[in-house]
Amino acid sequence: MNSHSICVICDNKLKGKQLLYCSIQCKNANHQSYPAQKKRGLERKLNLVKKLGGKCTNCGYADNLAGLAFHHLNNKAFKLDVRSLSNRKEELINEEVAKCVLLCHNCHAETHNPDLDLAKLLIEPTALTTELHPHVTK
């Protein structure tokens, strides 16, 4: 039986297996619209960021939600961007976040690109050639 007897959008009576919405139009207006997806994704990200400590595990950055990223330690099944956070089941998201640590975007970029250390490249610019063409040796 339905947990609600009327549509949460238009107050029409629900029929059959309908749980919240009486039609695709009502569901799209509330749940599938871009603003609704964005809001849901940001709310989920905020909760997950809180769950992971609310700051970059490397440098402690904690100023802006958009400045924080989930860094997979291994076995990446899917990206954890706002779009994925809004459209996937929470159980799957929680399983994916369990494989991650929270990093700011700077620390995340440095983690994925350790050979692009600016101090090293300013001293030895030829190291950039090696980074761009790994088969070239010094």
C-alpha positions as a Python dict, from the first residue, in 0.01 Angstrom:
ca = {
    (1, 'M'): (0, 0, 0),
    (2, 'N'): (110, 357, -64),
    (3, 'S'): (278, 546, 220),
    (4, 'H'): (94, 855, 90),
    (5, 'S'): (-252, 850, -60),
    (6, 'I'): (-205, 1166, -265),
    (7, 'C'): (61, 1297, -503),
    (8, 'V'): (320, 1510, -321),
    (9, 'I'): (307, 1765, -608),
    (10, 'C'): (-53, 1810, -719),
    (11, 'D'): (-265, 1633, -452),
    (12, 'N'): (-416, 1391, -707),
    (13, 'K'): (-504, 1049, -571),
    (14, 'L'): (-231, 783, -618),
    (15, 'K'): (-320, 459, -794),
    (16, 'G'): (-167, 112, -806),
    (17, 'K'): (206, 106, -731),
    (18, 'Q'): (248, 484, -726),
    (19, 'L'): (426, 586, -407),
    (20, 'L'): (482, 962, -427),
    (21, 'Y'): (384, 1094, -770),
    (22, 'C'): (69, 1048, -976),
    (23, 'S'): (246, 1089, -1311),
    (24, 'I'): (581, 1121, -1486),
    (25, 'Q'): (511, 1493, -1525),
    (26, 'C'): (480, 1544, -1149),
    (27, 'K'): (790, 1333, -1083),
    (28, 'N'): (991, 1526, -1342),
    (29, 'A'): (876, 1859, -1203),
    (30, 'N'): (996, 1774, -853),
    (31, 'H'): (1256, 1500, -863),
    (32, 'Q'): (1411, 1484, -1210),
    (33, 'S'): (1445, 1853, -1291),
    (34, 'Y'): (1797, 1997, -1310),
    (35, 'P'): (1751, 2224, -1005),
    (36, 'A'): (1615, 1932, -801),
    (37, 'Q'): (1904, 1706, -906),
    (38, 'K'): (2161, 1974, -829),
    (39, 'K'): (2010, 2043, -487),
    (40, 'R'): (1993, 1670, -405),
    (41, 'G'): (2354, 1617, -517),
    (42, 'L'): (2485, 1910, -313),
    (43, 'E'): (2289, 1800, -4),
    (44, 'R'): (2430, 1449, -36),
    (45, 'K'): (2783, 1583, -89),
    (46, 'L'): (2754, 1803, 220),
    (47, 'N'): (2646, 1504, 431),
    (48, 'L'): (2926, 1286, 293),
    (49, 'V'): (3186, 1561, 350),
    (50, 'K'): (3068, 1587, 713),
    (51, 'K'): (3092, 1208, 744),
    (52, 'L'): (3455, 1216, 618),
    (53, 'G'): (3557, 1487, 866),
    (54, 'G'): (3465, 1804, 679),
    (55, 'K'): (3816, 1897, 564),
    (56, 'C'): (4103, 1792, 341),
    (57, 'T'): (4283, 1502, 508),
    (58, 'N'): (4613, 1634, 373),
    (59, 'C'): (4615, 2011, 440),
    (60, 'G'): (4300, 2078, 642),
    (61, 'Y'): (4123, 2300, 385),
    (62, 'A'): (3758, 2342, 486),
    (63, 'D'): (3633, 2669, 333),
    (64, 'N'): (3414, 2574, 36),
    (65, 'L'): (3216, 2260, -48),
    (66, 'A'): (3309, 2292, -417),
    (67, 'G'): (3678, 2291, -320),
    (68, 'L'): (3662, 1940, -176),
    (69, 'A'): (3680, 1613, -370),
    (70, 'F'): (3653, 1243, -295),
    (71, 'H'): (3983, 1069, -374),
    (72, 'H'): (3952, 697, -441),
    (73, 'L'): (4218, 489, -272),
    (74, 'N'): (4143, 187, -493),
    (75, 'N'): (3873, 14, -700),
    (76, 'K'): (3695, 316, -846),
    (77, 'A'): (3351, 203, -967),
    (78, 'F'): (3223, 551, -1064),
    (79, 'K'): (3302, 920, -1020),
    (80, 'L'): (3156, 1095, -720),
    (81, 'D'): (3055, 1422, -882),
    (82, 'V'): (2735, 1612, -800),
    (83, 'R'): (2553, 1446, -1092),
    (84, 'S'): (2638, 1094, -972),
    (85, 'L'): (2553, 1187, -615),
    (86, 'S'): (2208, 1307, -719),
    (87, 'N'): (2113, 1016, -944),
    (88, 'R'): (2250, 704, -778),
    (89, 'K'): (2106, 510, -488),
    (90, 'E'): (2243, 623, -153),
    (91, 'E'): (2354, 268, -67),
    (92, 'L'): (2580, 257, -376),
    (93, 'I'): (2715, 604, -302),
    (94, 'N'): (2800, 508, 56),
    (95, 'E'): (2984, 198, -67),
    (96, 'E'): (3185, 415, -306),
    (97, 'V'): (3264, 684, -47),
    (98, 'A'): (3394, 412, 187),
    (99, 'K'): (3680, 369, -66),
    (100, 'C'): (3771, 739, -48),
    (101, 'V'): (3946, 1007, 151),
    (102, 'L'): (3852, 1374, 135),
    (103, 'L'): (4102, 1603, -38),
    (104, 'C'): (4090, 1965, -150),
    (105, 'H'): (4125, 2007, -526),
    (106, 'N'): (4487, 2124, -496),
    (107, 'C'): (4592, 1822, -291),
    (108, 'H'): (4388, 1597, -520),
    (109, 'A'): (4567, 1734, -828),
    (110, 'E'): (4907, 1695, -660),
    (111, 'T'): (4823, 1338, -558),
    (112, 'H'): (4742, 1246, -918),
    (113, 'N'): (5032, 1443, -1070),
    (114, 'P'): (5335, 1418, -838),
    (115, 'D'): (5579, 1462, -1130),
    (116, 'L'): (5451, 1812, -1201),
    (117, 'D'): (5605, 1962, -887),
    (118, 'L'): (5660, 2327, -981),
    (119, 'A'): (5979, 2375, -778),
    (120, 'K'): (6136, 2072, -949),
    (121, 'L'): (6023, 2184, -1297),
    (122, 'L'): (6159, 2539, -1247),
    (123, 'I'): (6500, 2394, -1163),
    (124, 'E'): (6491, 2121, -1429),
    (125, 'P'): (6247, 2212, -1712),
    (126, 'T'): (6348, 1905, -1913),
    (127, 'A'): (6162, 1694, -1656),
    (128, 'L'): (5842, 1820, -1817),
    (129, 'T'): (5939, 1646, -2143),
    (130, 'T'): (5975, 1320, -1952),
    (131, 'E'): (5631, 1372, -1793),
    (132, 'L'): (5468, 1440, -2130),
    (133, 'H'): (5654, 1158, -2305),
    (134, 'P'): (5724, 882, -2048),
    (135, 'H'): (5916, 672, -2303),
    (136, 'V'): (6182, 947, -2332),
    (137, 'T'): (6468, 903, -2083),
    (138, 'K'): (6704, 1168, -1952),
}
